[in-house]
């Protein structure tokens, strides 16, 4: 298996690299922060750069791509998340690689939870808009490749050509971890996030559970990869928590005094989706990977 992880120096991407089977051939991209990990071929690539992306795929020719690269803020956010995802999807279809595209629960307006895989995106923030556009780009590139393949199949000599694997869009929620600590938790316990909302709900997922689920989908023998077509799969934690509850649980688990206060999302200067609860019943049914709630994860931390 040849696996390419985009955004390999990011928190989720690095988590995937830590959990990837040692007998896989692994490559990863980074942009600002170099990757120094044994057994991983690292490529500095701006995913907005068409030529750079094409060179990477031509050189490594992956079987599967786990696309985690993204920007949360900044002038290049829309181009990186939406246009960059289109370039990755187009390159993946060119080499007939399965694409696993990481999306987010915040693509919804937060007014109609819980959201299953058939829910229609309704973004209300710039980041959410960029992630919704990225999902659409992945779907469009796959549809374009299917139309091209269908046309080629009507041409002489096309018989026996490989069929483009179906992409899988994974919508997830707040990703947290302890070793290493995720940036959001680090900021929270350091007092850099003085207010946490009591009326904003998410389904936090432990980074190792998310990484294992993504790798399960990537595996050639995975039942998920055989049964899912052009599809969305919600992969998040089973516990619905508001941001303040989540912060309290993490602070207590880490043995630190909470340095934040409860607040209402109405106090935010920008609109925020209030309830992005994901329905993960489909993932729980088809994945072998257990998706654990934070209480279960914390109990296991205590017993280690």
C-alpha positions in Angstrom: 0.0 0.0 0.0 1.3 3.4 -1.0 -0.3 6.1 1.2 0.1 9.9 0.7 -1.0 12.1 3.6 -1.4 15.8 2.8 -0.8 18.2 5.7 1.5 15.6 7.4 2.8 18.2 9.8 -0.6 19.2 11.0 -2.2 17.7 14.1 -4.5 15.2 12.3 -2.0 14.4 9.6 0.8 13.7 12.1 -1.6 11.5 14.0 -2.3 9.5 10.9 1.5 9.1 10.2 2.0 7.8 13.8 -0.6 5.1 13.4 0.1 4.0 9.8 1.2 0.3 9.5 5.0 0.0 9.2 4.7 -2.2 6.1 3.0 0.6 4.1 5.0 3.0 1.8 4.3 6.4 3.2 4.7 10.0 1.8 3.5 13.2 3.3 3.3 16.8 2.3 4.0 19.9 4.4 4.2 23.6 3.8 5.5 25.6 6.7 6.7 23.0 9.2 9.1 20.2 7.9 8.4 16.6 8.7 11.1 14.5 10.2 9.8 11.1 10.7 11.5 7.8 10.0 10.0 5.9 7.1 8.1 8.9 5.7 9.1 10.6 2.4 8.4 14.3 3.0 7.6 16.7 0.2 7.2 20.5 0.6 4.2 21.3 -1.5 1.8 24.2 -1.7 -1.4 22.4 -2.7 -2.5 25.5 -4.6 0.4 25.0 -7.0 -0.9 22.8 -9.9 2.5 21.9 -11.2 3.9 21.0 -7.7 0.9 18.8 -7.0 1.2 17.1 -10.4 4.9 16.5 -9.9 4.3 14.9 -6.5 1.6 12.5 -7.8 3.7 11.6 -10.8 6.7 10.8 -8.6 5.0 9.0 -5.7 1.9 7.6 -7.5 -0.1 6.8 -4.3 -2.8 4.1 -4.0 -4.6 6.2 -1.4 -4.6 9.8 -0.4 -5.7 11.0 3.0 -6.2 14.8 2.5 -5.9 16.7 5.8 -4.1 19.8 4.6 -6.1 23.0 5.3 -5.9 26.5 6.7 -8.2 27.8 9.5 -7.6 31.5 8.9 -5.7 33.9 6.7 -5.8 35.4 3.3 -4.9 32.0 1.7 -7.6 30.0 3.5 -10.2 29.8 0.7 -7.6 29.1 -2.0 -5.9 26.4 0.1 -9.0 24.7 1.3 -11.2 24.9 -1.8 -8.9 25.3 -4.8 -6.1 23.2 -3.2 -8.6 20.4 -2.5 -9.6 20.5 -6.2 -6.0 20.1 -7.3 -5.5 17.1 -4.9 -8.8 15.5 -6.1 -7.9 16.0 -9.8 -4.4 14.6 -9.3 -5.8 11.6 -7.4 -8.2 10.8 -10.2 -5.4 11.0 -12.7 -3.4 8.2 -11.0 -6.6 6.3 -9.9 -5.9 6.8 -6.2 -8.7 6.6 -3.6 -9.2 10.0 -2.0 -10.2 10.3 1.6 -11.0 13.9 2.1 -11.2 15.4 5.6 -14.1 17.8 6.1 -15.7 19.4 9.1 -19.0 19.6 11.1 -18.9 23.4 11.0 -20.1 23.4 7.3 -23.6 23.4 8.9 -25.5 26.4 10.3 -26.0 24.7 13.6 -29.8 25.1 13.6 -30.9 21.6 12.6 -28.8 19.1 14.5 -28.1 16.2 14.6 -26.7 16.0 11.1 -26.5 12.8 9.2 -24.5 12.1 6.0 -27.4 13.4 3.8 -27.5 16.8 5.4 -26.9 19.7 3.1 -24.1 22.1 4.0 -25.2 25.6 5.0 -22.0 27.4 6.1 -22.1 30.6 8.0 -18.4 31.4 8.5 -15.6 31.9 5.9 -13.8 28.7 7.1 -17.0 26.7 6.8 -17.6 28.1 3.3 -14.1 27.0 2.3 -14.7 23.5 3.5 -18.1 23.2 1.9 -16.5 24.3 -1.4 -13.8 21.8 -0.9 -16.4 19.0 -0.6 -18.1 20.2 -3.8 -14.8 20.3 -5.6 -14.0 16.7 -4.7 -17.4 15.5 -5.9 -17.1 17.5 -9.2 -13.6 16.1 -9.9 -14.8 12.6 -9.4 -17.8 13.1 -11.6 -15.6 14.7 -14.3 -13.2 11.7 -14.2 -16.2 9.3 -14.5 -17.4 11.1 -17.6 -14.0 11.0 -19.1 -13.6 7.2 -18.3 -17.0 6.5 -19.8 -16.0 8.3 -22.9 -12.7 6.4 -23.0 -14.4 3.1 -22.7 -16.1 3.8 -26.0 -12.7 4.2 -27.6 -10.6 1.4 -29.1 -8.1 -0.1 -26.6 -9.8 1.1 -23.5 -10.9 -2.3 -22.3 -9.4 -3.4 -19.0 -8.4 0.1 -17.9 -8.7 0.7 -14.1 -11.8 2.3 -12.7 -11.5 5.4 -10.5 -12.1 4.5 -6.8 -14.9 6.4 -5.1 -13.7 9.3 -2.9 -14.9 9.3 0.7 -15.6 12.6 2.4 -15.1 12.3 6.2 -16.8 14.9 8.3 -15.4 15.2 11.8 -15.5 17.4 14.8 -13.1 18.8 17.4 -10.0 16.7 17.4 -8.1 16.4 20.7 -5.2 14.5 22.2 -2.7 14.5 25.0 0.6 13.1 23.7 1.2 15.4 22.0 -1.5 17.9 23.1 -3.6 19.4 20.4 -3.2 23.2 19.9 -6.7 24.0 21.1 -6.3 22.2 24.4 -2.9 23.7 24.9 -4.4 27.2 24.4 -7.3 26.4 26.7 -5.2 25.1 29.7 -2.7 28.0 29.2 -5.5 30.5 29.6 -5.3 31.8 26.1 -9.0 31.1 25.5 -10.6 33.0 28.5 -14.2 32.2 27.4 -15.8 28.9 26.3 -19.3 28.8 25.1 -22.0 26.9 27.0 -24.5 26.9 24.1 -22.2 25.7 21.3 -22.2 21.9 20.9 -19.8 19.6 19.2 -18.8 15.9 19.3 -15.1 15.8 20.1 -13.0 12.9 18.8 -9.7 11.5 20.1 -7.0 11.9 17.5 -6.0 8.2 17.6 -9.6 7.1 17.0 -9.9 9.4 14.0 -6.5 8.3 12.6 -7.4 4.6 13.0 -10.7 5.1 11.3 -9.1 6.9 8.4 -6.5 4.2 8.0 -9.2 1.5 8.2 -11.0 3.1 5.3 -7.7 3.4 3.4 -6.9 -0.3 3.7 -7.3 -2.3 0.5 -9.2 -5.0 2.3 -11.5 -2.6 4.2 -15.2 -3.4 3.9 -15.7 0.4 4.0 -13.7 1.0 0.9 -15.6 -1.8 -0.9 -19.1 -0.6 0.1 -18.9 3.2 0.1 -19.4 4.9 -3.2 -19.2 8.7 -3.8 -20.1 9.2 -0.1 -19.9 11.1 3.1 -19.1 9.4 6.4 -19.5 11.2 9.8 -16.6 10.2 12.1 -16.8 11.9 15.4 -17.1 11.1 19.1 -20.3 9.7 20.6 -20.6 12.4 23.3 -22.3 15.7 22.6 -20.7 18.4 24.7 -20.8 22.1 24.8 -17.4 23.8 24.6 -17.3 24.8 28.2 -18.1 21.2 29.4 -15.4 19.9 27.1 -12.9 22.4 28.5 -13.7 21.4 32.1 -13.3 17.7 31.4 -9.9 18.2 29.8 -8.7 20.6 32.5 -9.6 18.1 35.2 -8.1 15.2 33.3 -4.8 17.1 32.9 -4.9 18.2 36.6 -4.9 21.9 35.9 -7.1 24.7 37.3 -9.6 25.9 34.6 -8.5 29.4 33.5 -11.6 30.1 31.4 -15.1 31.3 32.1 -18.5 30.2 30.6 -20.0 32.4 28.0 -22.8 32.5 25.4 -22.0 32.4 21.7 -24.0 35.6 21.2 -21.0 37.4 22.8 -18.8 36.4 19.8 -18.2 39.2 17.3 -18.8 36.8 14.4 -21.6 34.3 13.8 -21.0 30.8 14.9 -23.0 27.6 14.4 -24.5 26.6 17.8 -25.0 22.9 17.4 -23.0 20.8 15.0 -23.8 17.4 16.5 -23.1 14.7 14.0 -25.0 11.5 13.7 -22.3 8.8 13.7 -24.5 5.7 13.6 -23.4 4.8 10.1 -19.7 4.9 11.1 -20.4 2.9 14.3 -22.1 0.2 12.2 -19.5 -0.3 9.5 -16.2 0.5 11.2 -14.2 -1.8 13.3 -12.5 1.2 14.9 -14.3 2.2 18.2 -15.2 5.8 18.4 -14.8 6.7 22.1 -16.4 9.5 24.1 -14.1 11.7 26.1 -15.2 10.1 29.4 -14.0 6.7 28.2 -10.8 8.2 26.9 -10.1 10.0 30.2 -10.7 6.8 32.2 -8.2 5.0 30.0 -5.7 7.8 30.5 -6.1 7.4 34.3 -5.5 3.6 34.1 -2.3 3.9 32.0 
